[in-house]
Amino acid sequence: MAWKYHGQQKPDSQRTRDIQEALIRQNYLRGGASGVWDQNTRLAMARFQADHGWQTKMVPDARALIALGLGPSHDGLINPETAMTSAPIVSGDGASDRDLSSGGAPFRQ
């Protein structure tokens, strides 16, 4: 029976190079960034994720990428340091975390 894998199996070469460079900066990987998702890169990523208490996977998860400084792109945003890149967390009563910039009034969707 042939296995069929779903989802991304490995990052593309440019993304792999970015990840390798970040792992090198964090002292998890030695050498140069080749852009090849090889055994050394997979092991370095697994050690990085394990050291942070995260599940070690074949490909890095979003938390690992963010921790490596490779999170979402903020290019083209007017105020990238204050931009919200995901939906607010809303409690059962429909209120999200308090918006301190508006005097603590709850944000409603």
C-alpha positions in Angstrom: 0.0 0.0 0.0 1.5 3.3 -1.0 1.4 6.1 1.6 0.0 9.4 0.5 1.2 12.4 2.3 -1.0 15.4 2.8 0.2 18.9 3.3 3.6 20.4 2.8 6.4 17.9 3.0 9.3 20.4 3.0 9.7 24.1 2.5 10.8 25.5 -0.9 14.5 26.2 -1.4 14.4 29.9 -0.5 12.3 29.3 2.6 14.7 26.5 3.5 17.6 28.9 3.1 15.9 31.4 5.4 15.2 28.8 8.0 18.7 27.5 7.8 20.2 31.0 8.3 17.9 31.5 11.3 18.9 28.1 12.8 22.6 29.0 12.2 22.1 32.3 14.1 20.5 30.4 17.0 23.4 27.9 17.0 21.3 24.9 16.1 22.9 24.4 12.7 26.5 24.7 11.5 27.8 25.5 8.1 26.2 27.4 5.3 22.6 27.7 4.2 22.3 25.4 1.2 18.6 25.7 0.6 18.3 21.9 0.7 15.9 20.5 3.4 18.4 17.8 4.4 18.8 15.5 7.4 21.0 18.1 9.3 18.4 20.8 8.8 15.5 18.5 9.9 17.4 17.5 13.0 18.3 21.1 13.9 14.7 22.1 13.5 13.5 19.2 15.6 16.0 20.2 18.4 14.9 23.8 18.2 11.2 22.8 18.5 11.9 20.3 21.3 13.9 22.9 23.3 10.8 25.1 23.2 8.5 22.3 24.4 6.8 22.0 21.0 6.0 18.9 19.0 8.8 18.0 16.7 7.5 17.6 13.1 9.0 17.0 9.7 8.3 20.7 8.8 8.5 23.6 11.1 5.2 24.9 12.6 4.2 28.6 12.8 5.4 29.0 16.4 8.9 27.8 15.4 9.0 30.1 12.4 7.9 33.1 14.5 10.4 32.3 17.2 13.1 32.2 14.5 12.1 35.6 13.3 10.4 34.3 10.2 6.8 35.0 11.0 4.2 36.7 8.8 5.4 39.4 6.5 4.5 43.0 7.5 5.6 44.5 4.1 3.3 47.2 2.9 1.7 47.9 6.2 1.5 51.5 7.3 2.1 50.7 11.0 3.5 47.1 11.1 4.5 47.3 14.8 0.8 47.7 15.7 -0.9 45.7 13.0 -3.2 42.9 14.0 -2.3 39.9 11.9 -5.1 37.6 13.2 -8.6 37.9 14.4 -9.1 39.0 18.0 -9.8 36.3 20.6 -13.5 36.7 21.5 -14.9 35.4 24.8 -18.2 33.7 25.2 -20.0 37.0 25.7 -18.6 38.4 22.4 -16.0 40.6 24.0 -12.3 40.3 23.1 -9.4 41.3 25.2 -9.7 44.9 26.3 -8.4 47.5 24.0 -6.2 49.7 26.2 -5.8 52.3 23.6 -9.4 53.3 23.8 -9.6 53.5 27.6 -10.2 49.8 28.2 -13.6 49.5 26.4 -14.2 46.1 25.0 -13.9 45.5 21.3 -17.0 44.1 19.7 -17.2 42.3 16.4 
